Amino acid sequence: MKINQQTTENTLTLSLDGELDASSSVLLDSELTKPEVLDYKKVLIDCQRLNYISSAGLGVFISHLQRFQDANVKLVFFNMQEKVHNVFEILGLDALMTIVPSEAEATAL
Protein backbone atom coordinates (compact mmCIF):
# COMPACT_ATOMS: atom_id res chain seq x y z
CA MET A 1 0.00 0.00 0.00
CA LYS A 2 1.12 3.54 -0.73
CA ILE A 3 0.30 6.54 1.43
CA ASN A 4 0.43 9.97 -0.18
CA GLN A 5 0.37 13.00 2.06
CA GLN A 6 -0.88 16.53 1.40
CA THR A 7 -1.00 19.34 3.90
CA THR A 8 -2.54 22.75 4.24
CA GLU A 9 -2.30 25.04 7.23
CA ASN A 10 -4.93 23.16 9.25
CA THR A 11 -5.44 19.89 7.39
CA LEU A 12 -3.45 16.74 6.79
CA THR A 13 -4.79 14.52 4.00
CA LEU A 14 -3.58 10.93 3.69
CA SER A 15 -4.50 9.18 0.45
CA LEU A 16 -4.46 5.40 0.80
CA ASP A 17 -3.68 3.39 -2.32
CA GLY A 18 -3.96 -0.40 -2.29
CA GLU A 19 -4.74 -2.84 0.52
CA LEU A 20 -4.59 -1.94 4.20
CA ASP A 21 -3.68 -5.25 5.81
CA ALA A 22 -1.51 -6.41 8.72
CA SER A 23 1.78 -5.55 7.02
CA SER A 24 0.77 -2.17 5.60
CA SER A 25 -1.06 -1.12 8.78
CA VAL A 26 2.35 -0.68 10.44
CA LEU A 27 3.18 2.03 7.89
CA LEU A 28 -0.13 3.82 8.47
CA ASP A 29 0.27 3.57 12.24
CA SER A 30 3.70 5.19 12.05
CA GLU A 31 2.24 8.07 9.99
CA LEU A 32 -0.62 8.66 12.45
CA THR A 33 1.65 8.36 15.50
CA LYS A 34 3.89 11.25 14.48
CA PRO A 35 3.53 14.06 17.05
CA GLU A 36 3.05 16.72 14.35
CA VAL A 37 -0.21 15.06 13.27
CA LEU A 38 -1.83 16.60 16.36
CA ASP A 39 -0.86 20.09 15.13
CA TYR A 40 -3.61 19.86 12.48
CA LYS A 41 -7.30 20.51 13.11
CA LYS A 42 -8.34 17.79 10.65
CA VAL A 43 -6.88 14.55 9.41
CA LEU A 44 -8.64 13.50 6.22
CA ILE A 45 -8.33 9.95 4.94
CA ASP A 46 -8.91 9.64 1.19
CA CYS A 47 -10.13 6.08 0.59
CA GLN A 48 -10.77 6.34 -3.15
CA ARG A 49 -7.98 3.87 -4.00
CA LEU A 50 -8.29 1.78 -0.85
CA ASN A 51 -9.34 -1.63 -2.20
CA TYR A 52 -9.34 -3.64 1.03
CA ILE A 53 -9.13 -3.10 4.79
CA SER A 54 -8.35 -5.84 7.31
CA SER A 55 -9.07 -5.90 11.03
CA ALA A 56 -5.47 -4.76 11.60
CA GLY A 57 -6.10 -1.73 9.40
CA LEU A 58 -9.31 -0.91 11.23
CA GLY A 59 -7.45 -1.34 14.51
CA VAL A 60 -4.99 1.40 13.55
CA PHE A 61 -7.81 3.93 13.15
CA ILE A 62 -9.58 2.76 16.31
CA SER A 63 -6.36 3.00 18.33
CA HIS A 64 -5.92 6.67 17.35
CA LEU A 65 -9.53 7.81 17.82
CA GLN A 66 -9.22 8.80 21.48
CA ARG A 67 -5.86 10.52 20.95
CA PHE A 68 -7.34 12.61 18.15
CA GLN A 69 -10.46 13.43 20.16
CA ASP A 70 -8.36 14.49 23.16
CA ALA A 71 -6.37 16.83 20.89
CA ASN A 72 -9.54 18.16 19.16
CA VAL A 73 -8.41 16.77 15.81
CA LYS A 74 -11.20 15.64 13.49
CA LEU A 75 -10.62 12.33 11.73
CA VAL A 76 -12.69 12.21 8.53
CA PHE A 77 -12.87 9.51 5.86
CA PHE A 78 -14.03 10.30 2.32
CA ASN A 79 -14.29 8.76 -1.15
CA MET A 80 -14.80 5.34 0.43
CA GLN A 81 -15.56 2.47 -1.93
CA GLU A 82 -18.77 0.61 -1.16
CA LYS A 83 -17.06 -2.66 -0.21
CA VAL A 84 -14.81 -0.85 2.29
CA HIS A 85 -17.71 1.22 3.63
CA ASN A 86 -19.68 -1.98 4.18
CA VAL A 87 -16.95 -3.26 6.51
CA PHE A 88 -17.22 -0.07 8.60
CA GLU A 89 -21.03 -0.40 8.68
CA ILE A 90 -21.09 -4.10 9.62
CA LEU A 91 -18.77 -3.43 12.56
CA GLY A 92 -20.68 -0.28 13.61
CA LEU A 93 -17.64 1.90 13.05
CA ASP A 94 -19.63 4.30 10.90
CA ALA A 95 -21.26 5.43 14.17
CA LEU A 96 -17.85 6.14 15.77
CA MET A 97 -16.08 7.70 12.81
CA THR A 98 -17.00 10.46 10.41
CA ILE A 99 -17.45 9.15 6.86
CA VAL A 100 -18.56 11.48 4.08
CA PRO A 101 -18.91 10.89 0.33
CA SER A 102 -16.60 13.60 -1.03
CA GLU A 103 -13.49 15.61 -0.35
CA ALA A 104 -15.52 18.81 -0.49
CA GLU A 105 -17.73 17.57 2.34
CA ALA A 106 -14.72 16.41 4.35
CA THR A 107 -13.02 19.77 3.95
CA ALA A 108 -16.19 21.66 4.93
CA LEU A 109 -16.46 19.93 8.34
DSSP file with accessible surface (Angstrom, degrees, kcal/mol):
  #  RESIDUE AA STRUCTURE BP1 BP2  ACC     N-H-->O    O-->H-N    N-H-->O    O-->H-N    TCO  KAPPA ALPHA  PHI   PSI    X-CA   Y-CA   Z-CA
    1    1 A M              0   0   58      0, 0.0     2,-0.4     0, 0.0    17,-0.2   0.000 360.0 360.0 360.0 143.5    0.0    0.0    0.0
    2    2 A K  E     -A   17   0A 133     15,-2.5    15,-2.5     2,-0.0     2,-0.5  -0.871 360.0-157.8-109.0 144.2    1.1    3.5   -0.7
    3    3 A I  E     -A   16   0A  31     -2,-0.4     2,-0.4    13,-0.2    13,-0.2  -0.982   7.1-167.0-122.6 117.7    0.3    6.5    1.4
    4    4 A N  E     -A   15   0A  81     11,-2.4    11,-3.1    -2,-0.5     2,-0.4  -0.871   9.8-152.5-103.5 141.1    0.4   10.0   -0.2
    5    5 A Q  E     +A   14   0A  96     -2,-0.4     2,-0.4     9,-0.2     9,-0.2  -0.929  16.2 176.4-120.6 134.3    0.4   13.0    2.1
    6    6 A Q  E     -A   13   0A 121      7,-2.5     7,-3.3    -2,-0.4     2,-0.4  -0.989  11.2-166.5-130.0 144.3   -0.9   16.5    1.4
    7    7 A T  E     +A   12   0A  76     -2,-0.4     2,-0.3     5,-0.2     5,-0.2  -0.959  13.9 177.5-132.5 148.1   -1.0   19.3    3.9
    8    8 A T        -     0   0   91      3,-2.5     3,-0.0    -2,-0.4    -2,-0.0  -0.706  57.9 -78.5-124.7-173.5   -2.5   22.7    4.2
    9    9 A E  S    S+     0   0  171     -2,-0.3     3,-0.0     1,-0.2    32,-0.0   0.892 127.4  13.0 -56.3 -43.3   -2.3   25.0    7.2
   10   10 A N  S    S+     0   0   62     30,-0.1    31,-1.9     1,-0.1    32,-1.8   0.413 118.3  70.2-115.0  -1.4   -4.9   23.2    9.3
   11   11 A T  E     - b   0  42A  15     29,-0.2    -3,-2.5    30,-0.2     2,-0.5  -0.974  49.4-165.6-132.2 134.4   -5.4   19.9    7.4
   12   12 A L  E     -Ab   7  43A   4     30,-2.5    32,-3.2    -2,-0.4     2,-0.5  -0.971  15.1-165.0-110.7 125.1   -3.4   16.7    6.8
   13   13 A T  E     -Ab   6  44A  12     -7,-3.3    -7,-2.5    -2,-0.5     2,-0.5  -0.967   3.5-167.7-113.9 124.9   -4.8   14.5    4.0
   14   14 A L  E     -Ab   5  45A   1     30,-3.0    32,-2.7    -2,-0.5     2,-0.6  -0.961   6.8-157.8-110.5 120.1   -3.6   10.9    3.7
   15   15 A S  E     -Ab   4  46A  23    -11,-3.1   -11,-2.4    -2,-0.5     2,-0.5  -0.894   9.2-151.6 -99.2 120.9   -4.5    9.2    0.5
   16   16 A L  E     -A    3   0A   2     30,-2.4    33,-0.6    -2,-0.6     2,-0.5  -0.809  12.3-173.3 -96.8 130.1   -4.5    5.4    0.8
   17   17 A D  E     -Ab   2  49A  54    -15,-2.5   -15,-2.5    -2,-0.5     2,-0.4  -0.954  52.5  -4.3-128.9 109.4   -3.7    3.4   -2.3
   18   18 A G  E    S- b   0  50A  14     31,-2.7    33,-2.7    -2,-0.5    34,-0.9  -0.901 104.9 -15.6 120.6-141.3   -4.0   -0.4   -2.3
   19   19 A E  E     - b   0  52A 103     -2,-0.4     2,-1.0    32,-0.2    34,-0.2  -0.910  45.1-150.5-113.1 128.6   -4.7   -2.8    0.5
   20   20 A L  E     + b   0  53A   0     32,-2.9    34,-2.6    -2,-0.5    37,-0.4  -0.820  43.6 143.0 -97.6  96.0   -4.6   -1.9    4.2
   21   21 A D     >  -     0   0   47     -2,-1.0     4,-2.2    32,-0.2     5,-0.2  -0.470  67.0 -69.5-121.4-167.7   -3.7   -5.3    5.8
   22   22 A A  H  > S+     0   0   66      1,-0.2     4,-0.6     2,-0.2    -2,-0.0   0.896 129.9  43.3 -57.9 -42.4   -1.5   -6.4    8.7
   23   23 A S  H >> S+     0   0   93      1,-0.2     3,-0.6     2,-0.2     4,-0.6   0.928 118.2  42.1 -73.5 -42.1    1.8   -5.5    7.0
   24   24 A S  H 3> S+     0   0   12      1,-0.2     4,-1.8     2,-0.2     3,-0.3   0.734  99.7  72.9 -79.0 -17.8    0.8   -2.2    5.6
   25   25 A S  H 3X S+     0   0   12     -4,-2.2     4,-2.8     1,-0.2    -1,-0.2   0.816  89.3  62.2 -66.0 -25.4   -1.1   -1.1    8.8
   26   26 A V  H <X S+     0   0  101     -3,-0.6     4,-2.2    -4,-0.6    -1,-0.2   0.918 103.4  48.9 -63.6 -41.4    2.4   -0.7   10.4
   27   27 A L  H  X S+     0   0   76     -4,-0.6     4,-1.8    -3,-0.3    -2,-0.2   0.936 112.8  46.6 -63.6 -46.3    3.2    2.0    7.9
   28   28 A L  H  X S+     0   0    0     -4,-1.8     4,-2.5     1,-0.2     5,-0.2   0.924 110.3  53.5 -63.0 -43.2   -0.1    3.8    8.5
   29   29 A D  H  X S+     0   0   58     -4,-2.8     4,-1.8     1,-0.2    -1,-0.2   0.915 106.9  51.6 -59.5 -41.2    0.3    3.6   12.2
   30   30 A S  H  X S+     0   0   57     -4,-2.2     4,-0.8     1,-0.2    -1,-0.2   0.877 110.1  49.9 -65.6 -34.2    3.7    5.2   12.0
   31   31 A E  H >< S+     0   0   33     -4,-1.8     3,-0.6     1,-0.2    -2,-0.2   0.926 114.1  43.8 -66.9 -44.8    2.2    8.1   10.0
   32   32 A L  H 3< S+     0   0    0     -4,-2.5    -2,-0.2     1,-0.2    -1,-0.2   0.718 108.2  59.8 -74.9 -19.8   -0.6    8.7   12.4
   33   33 A T  H 3< S+     0   0   68     -4,-1.8    -1,-0.2    -5,-0.2    -2,-0.2   0.696  74.6 115.0 -82.2 -18.3    1.6    8.4   15.5
   34   34 A K  S X< S-     0   0   75     -4,-0.8     3,-1.7    -3,-0.6     4,-0.4  -0.252  70.8-132.0 -55.9 132.4    3.9   11.3   14.5
   35   35 A P  G >  S+     0   0  100      0, 0.0     3,-1.4     0, 0.0     4,-0.2   0.850 102.3  64.5 -57.6 -33.7    3.5   14.1   17.1
   36   36 A E  G >  S+     0   0   95      1,-0.3     3,-1.7     2,-0.2     4,-0.3   0.703  83.8  76.3 -67.7 -15.6    3.1   16.7   14.4
   37   37 A V  G X  S+     0   0    4     -3,-1.7     3,-1.5     1,-0.3    -1,-0.3   0.886  89.0  58.5 -60.3 -33.9   -0.2   15.1   13.3
   38   38 A L  G <  S+     0   0   55     -3,-1.4    -1,-0.3    -4,-0.4    -2,-0.2   0.561  89.0  73.9 -76.1  -5.2   -1.8   16.6   16.4
   39   39 A D  G <  S+     0   0  130     -3,-1.7    -1,-0.3    -4,-0.2     2,-0.2   0.647  85.9  80.6 -77.7 -15.6   -0.9   20.1   15.1
   40   40 A Y  S <  S-     0   0   46     -3,-1.5   -29,-0.2    -4,-0.3   -30,-0.1  -0.595  72.6-144.5 -90.2 154.0   -3.6   19.9   12.5
   41   41 A K  S    S+     0   0  133    -31,-1.9    33,-2.8     1,-0.2     2,-0.4   0.738  87.3  29.2 -83.9 -26.8   -7.3   20.5   13.1
   42   42 A K  E     -bc  11  74A  29    -32,-1.8   -30,-2.5    31,-0.2     2,-0.5  -0.998  57.0-163.4-137.4 140.9   -8.3   17.8   10.6
   43   43 A V  E     -bc  12  75A   0     31,-3.4    33,-2.5    -2,-0.4     2,-0.4  -0.988  20.3-163.9-118.8 113.4   -6.9   14.5    9.4
   44   44 A L  E     -bc  13  76A   1    -32,-3.2   -30,-3.0    -2,-0.5     2,-0.6  -0.860   6.7-155.6-101.7 134.5   -8.6   13.5    6.2
   45   45 A I  E     -bc  14  77A   0     31,-3.2    33,-2.5    -2,-0.4     2,-0.7  -0.939   5.9-154.1-112.7 109.6   -8.3    9.9    4.9
   46   46 A D  E     +bc  15  78A  20    -32,-2.7   -30,-2.4    -2,-0.6     3,-0.3  -0.767  16.4 176.4 -85.5 113.4   -8.9    9.6    1.2
   47   47 A C  E >   +     0   0A   1     31,-2.9     3,-1.5    -2,-0.7    34,-0.7   0.222  43.0 113.8-103.1  12.7  -10.1    6.1    0.6
   48   48 A Q  E 3  S+     0   0A 102      1,-0.3    -1,-0.2    30,-0.2   -31,-0.1   0.871  89.2  31.6 -55.6 -38.9  -10.8    6.3   -3.2
   49   49 A R  E 3  S+b   17   0A 150    -33,-0.6   -31,-2.7    -3,-0.3     2,-0.8   0.238  88.4 116.3-105.5  13.0   -8.0    3.9   -4.0
   50   50 A L  E <   +b   18   0A   1     -3,-1.5    31,-0.3   -33,-0.2   -31,-0.2  -0.750  37.1 175.9 -83.0 111.0   -8.3    1.8   -0.9
   51   51 A N  E     +     0   0A  68    -33,-2.7     2,-0.3    -2,-0.8   -32,-0.2   0.683  61.3  10.9 -90.4 -21.7   -9.3   -1.6   -2.2
   52   52 A Y  E     -b   19   0A 115    -34,-0.9   -32,-2.9    32,-0.0     2,-0.4  -0.987  54.7-164.0-158.3 144.1   -9.3   -3.6    1.0
   53   53 A I  E     -b   20   0A  10     -2,-0.3   -32,-0.2   -34,-0.2     2,-0.1  -0.992  12.4-159.7-136.0 129.0   -9.1   -3.1    4.8
   54   54 A S     >  -     0   0   16    -34,-2.6     4,-2.4    -2,-0.4     5,-0.2  -0.448  39.5 -97.2 -95.6 175.8   -8.4   -5.8    7.3
   55   55 A S  H  > S+     0   0  104      1,-0.2     4,-2.5     2,-0.2     5,-0.1   0.866 126.2  56.6 -62.3 -32.9   -9.1   -5.9   11.0
   56   56 A A  H  > S+     0   0   35      2,-0.2     4,-1.4     1,-0.2    -1,-0.2   0.911 107.2  48.3 -64.9 -40.4   -5.5   -4.8   11.6
   57   57 A G  H  > S+     0   0    0    -37,-0.4     4,-1.4     2,-0.2     3,-0.3   0.921 112.2  48.0 -65.0 -43.9   -6.1   -1.7    9.4
   58   58 A L  H  X S+     0   0    6     -4,-2.4     4,-2.5     1,-0.2    -2,-0.2   0.903 106.8  59.0 -61.4 -39.4   -9.3   -0.9   11.2
   59   59 A G  H  X S+     0   0   32     -4,-2.5     4,-2.7     1,-0.2    -1,-0.2   0.840  98.8  58.0 -60.6 -33.9   -7.4   -1.3   14.5
   60   60 A V  H  X S+     0   0   10     -4,-1.4     4,-1.0    -3,-0.3    -1,-0.2   0.956 110.1  42.8 -61.2 -48.2   -5.0    1.4   13.6
   61   61 A F  H >X S+     0   0    1     -4,-1.4     4,-0.9     1,-0.2     3,-0.6   0.930 114.8  49.9 -65.1 -42.9   -7.8    3.9   13.1
   62   62 A I  H >X S+     0   0   78     -4,-2.5     3,-0.8     1,-0.2     4,-0.6   0.910 106.7  55.8 -62.2 -40.0   -9.6    2.8   16.3
   63   63 A S  H 3< S+     0   0   76     -4,-2.7     4,-0.3     1,-0.2    -1,-0.2   0.759 111.7  43.4 -66.6 -22.4   -6.4    3.0   18.3
   64   64 A H  H <X S+     0   0   10     -4,-1.0     4,-2.5    -3,-0.6    -1,-0.2   0.556  89.0  89.8 -98.6  -9.1   -5.9    6.7   17.3
   65   65 A L  H <X S+     0   0   23     -4,-0.9     4,-2.6    -3,-0.8     5,-0.2   0.926  90.3  43.1 -54.7 -53.7   -9.5    7.8   17.8
   66   66 A Q  H  X S+     0   0  110     -4,-0.6     4,-3.0     1,-0.2    -1,-0.2   0.911 112.6  53.3 -62.9 -41.8   -9.2    8.8   21.5
   67   67 A R  H  > S+     0   0   69     -4,-0.3     4,-1.3     1,-0.2    -1,-0.2   0.919 112.1  45.3 -59.0 -44.2   -5.9   10.5   20.9
   68   68 A F  H  <>S+     0   0    2     -4,-2.5     5,-2.9     2,-0.2     4,-0.3   0.919 112.9  50.0 -66.5 -43.2   -7.3   12.6   18.1
   69   69 A Q  H ><5S+     0   0  101     -4,-2.6     3,-1.5    -5,-0.2    -2,-0.2   0.921 108.7  52.4 -61.5 -43.7  -10.5   13.4   20.2
   70   70 A D  H 3<5S+     0   0  115     -4,-3.0    -1,-0.2     1,-0.3    -2,-0.2   0.819 113.3  44.7 -61.7 -30.2   -8.4   14.5   23.2
   71   71 A A  T 3<5S-     0   0   38     -4,-1.3    -1,-0.3    -5,-0.2    -2,-0.2   0.341 114.6-117.0 -95.2   5.9   -6.4   16.8   20.9
   72   72 A N  T < 5 +     0   0  142     -3,-1.5     2,-0.5    -4,-0.3    -3,-0.2   0.881  64.5 147.9  57.6  41.0   -9.5   18.2   19.2
   73   73 A V      < -     0   0    8     -5,-2.9     2,-0.4    -6,-0.1   -31,-0.2  -0.936  43.5-136.5-106.2 124.7   -8.4   16.8   15.8
   74   74 A K  E     -c   42   0A 111    -33,-2.8   -31,-3.4    -2,-0.5     2,-0.6  -0.696  10.4-155.7 -83.0 130.2  -11.2   15.6   13.5
   75   75 A L  E     +c   43   0A  13     -2,-0.4    23,-0.9   -33,-0.2     2,-0.4  -0.938  20.5 177.7-105.1 117.9  -10.6   12.3   11.7
   76   76 A V  E     -cd  44  98A   1    -33,-2.5   -31,-3.2    -2,-0.6     2,-0.4  -0.988  17.3-157.3-130.5 129.9  -12.7   12.2    8.5
   77   77 A F  E     +cd  45  99A   1     21,-2.9    23,-2.8    -2,-0.4     2,-0.3  -0.836  20.4 171.1-100.8 142.2  -12.9    9.5    5.9
   78   78 A F  E     +cd  46 100A   0    -33,-2.5   -31,-2.9    -2,-0.4   -30,-0.2  -0.949  51.3  31.5-147.6 166.2  -14.0   10.3    2.3
   79   79 A N  S    S+     0   0   45     22,-0.8     2,-0.4    21,-0.6    -1,-0.1   0.823  75.1 174.9  57.2  36.2  -14.3    8.8   -1.2
   80   80 A M        -     0   0   27     20,-0.5    -1,-0.2    -3,-0.1   -32,-0.1  -0.568  30.2-124.0 -80.2 129.5  -14.8    5.3    0.4
   81   81 A Q     >  -     0   0   57    -34,-0.7     4,-2.9    -2,-0.4     3,-0.4  -0.349  25.1-114.0 -66.3 151.6  -15.6    2.5   -1.9
   82   82 A E  H  > S+     0   0  149      1,-0.2     4,-2.6     2,-0.2     5,-0.2   0.889 114.3  52.9 -58.1 -42.7  -18.8    0.6   -1.2
   83   83 A K  H  > S+     0   0  121      2,-0.2     4,-0.9     1,-0.2    -1,-0.2   0.866 113.6  43.6 -65.8 -33.1  -17.1   -2.7   -0.2
   84   84 A V  H  > S+     0   0    2     -3,-0.4     4,-1.6     2,-0.2     3,-0.5   0.916 112.6  52.5 -75.0 -41.9  -14.8   -0.9    2.3
   85   85 A H  H  X S+     0   0   48     -4,-2.9     4,-2.5     1,-0.2    -2,-0.2   0.884 103.2  59.0 -61.0 -37.4  -17.7    1.2    3.6
   86   86 A N  H  X S+     0   0   60     -4,-2.6     4,-2.9    -5,-0.2    -1,-0.2   0.872 101.6  54.3 -60.4 -36.9  -19.7   -2.0    4.2
   87   87 A V  H  X S+     0   0   46     -4,-0.9     4,-1.8    -3,-0.5     6,-0.3   0.936 109.2  47.7 -62.8 -45.0  -16.9   -3.3    6.5
   88   88 A F  H  <>S+     0   0    2     -4,-1.6     5,-2.2     1,-0.2     6,-1.0   0.910 114.4  47.5 -61.0 -43.2  -17.2   -0.1    8.6
   89   89 A E  H ><5S+     0   0   89     -4,-2.5     3,-1.3     3,-0.2    -2,-0.2   0.923 108.6  52.4 -65.5 -46.5  -21.0   -0.4    8.7
   90   90 A I  H 3<5S+     0   0  142     -4,-2.9    -1,-0.2     1,-0.3    -2,-0.2   0.885 114.2  43.7 -58.8 -37.8  -21.1   -4.1    9.6
   91   91 A L  T 3<5S-     0   0  104     -4,-1.8    -1,-0.3    -5,-0.2    -2,-0.2   0.472 113.2-118.3 -87.2  -2.5  -18.8   -3.4   12.6
   92   92 A G  T X 5S+     0   0   33     -3,-1.3     3,-1.1    -4,-0.4     4,-0.5   0.613  76.4 128.7  76.4  12.8  -20.7   -0.3   13.6
   93   93 A L  G >>< +     0   0   12     -5,-2.2     4,-2.2    -6,-0.3     3,-0.6   0.717  57.4  72.7 -75.4 -18.1  -17.6    1.9   13.0
   94   94 A D  G 34 S+     0   0   65     -6,-1.0     5,-0.3     1,-0.2    -1,-0.3   0.743  95.7  54.1 -67.1 -18.6  -19.6    4.3   10.9
   95   95 A A  G <4 S+     0   0   91     -3,-1.1    -1,-0.2    -7,-0.2    -2,-0.2   0.737 114.1  40.2 -83.3 -22.9  -21.3    5.4   14.2
   96   96 A L  T <4 S+     0   0  108     -3,-0.6     2,-0.3    -4,-0.5    -2,-0.2   0.719 115.9  50.2 -94.3 -26.9  -17.9    6.1   15.8
   97   97 A M  S  < S-     0   0    9     -4,-2.2     2,-0.6    -9,-0.1   -21,-0.1  -0.851  83.2-114.3-119.3 151.5  -16.1    7.7   12.8
   98   98 A T  E     +d   76   0A  68    -23,-0.9   -21,-2.9    -2,-0.3     2,-0.5  -0.755  36.1 176.7 -87.2 119.2  -17.0   10.5   10.4
   99   99 A I  E     +d   77   0A  37     -2,-0.6   -21,-0.2    -5,-0.3   -23,-0.0  -0.993   1.2 174.2-126.1 122.5  -17.4    9.2    6.9
  100  100 A V  E     -d   78   0A  21    -23,-2.8   -21,-0.6    -2,-0.5   -20,-0.5  -0.899  35.7-122.4-125.8 157.5  -18.6   11.5    4.1
  101  101 A P  S    S+     0   0   90      0, 0.0   -22,-0.8     0, 0.0     2,-0.3   0.859  84.6  31.0 -67.7 -37.3  -18.9   10.9    0.3
  102  102 A S  S  > S-     0   0   35    -24,-0.2     4,-2.1   -23,-0.1     5,-0.1  -0.825  70.6-119.8-130.3 162.8  -16.6   13.6   -1.0
  103  103 A E  H  > S+     0   0   88     -2,-0.3     4,-2.9     1,-0.2     5,-0.2   0.874 113.7  58.7 -63.8 -37.3  -13.5   15.6   -0.4
  104  104 A A  H  > S+     0   0   75      1,-0.2     4,-1.8     2,-0.2    -1,-0.2   0.919 108.0  45.3 -60.4 -42.4  -15.5   18.8   -0.5
  105  105 A E  H  > S+     0   0   92      2,-0.2     4,-0.9     1,-0.2    -1,-0.2   0.889 112.7  51.0 -68.2 -38.3  -17.7   17.6    2.3
  106  106 A A  H >< S+     0   0    0     -4,-2.1     3,-0.6     1,-0.2    -2,-0.2   0.914 111.4  47.5 -64.4 -41.8  -14.7   16.4    4.3
  107  107 A T  H 3< S+     0   0   70     -4,-2.9    -1,-0.2     1,-0.2    -2,-0.2   0.856 106.8  58.1 -68.4 -33.5  -13.0   19.8    4.0
  108  108 A A  H 3<        0   0   86     -4,-1.8    -1,-0.2    -5,-0.2    -2,-0.2   0.696 360.0 360.0 -73.0 -18.9  -16.2   21.7    4.9
  109  109 A L    <<        0   0   77     -4,-0.9   -35,-0.1    -3,-0.6   -33,-0.0  -0.297 360.0 360.0 -68.3 360.0  -16.5   19.9    8.3
